[in-house]
Amino acid sequence: MTEVVTVKLTKTDRVLTAFQAGKELTAGEISNQFGVKNPTAMVSSLRQQGFPIYLNEGSRDSRGRSRASRYRLGTASRAVIAAGYKALSHKNQSQ
């Protein structure tokens, strides 16, 4: 007998899975596709959990119209990681 287990992912899990799959999403896409009411807060929450989510600013097309900015999951640079460790060490020394 085979047992079927269904797992319900949270909105955060679904957005993170999309980023990990290489998708670049606008705030509107995050809102529409995943039902997130405040995409900026969602991205901020993921960043605070340690995920390097970057915002690629929208550029202008040949007719001067601005394109939407897109969020993507990237790789943190050595400088960013070093700054994080430095901030943590200063925090631990002050306690």
Secondary structure, DSSP 8 states (H G I E B T S, - for coil): ----------HHHHHHHHHHTT--B-HHHHHHHH--S-HHHHHHHHHHTT--EEEE---B-TTS-B---EEEE----HHHHHHHHHHHHHHHHT-
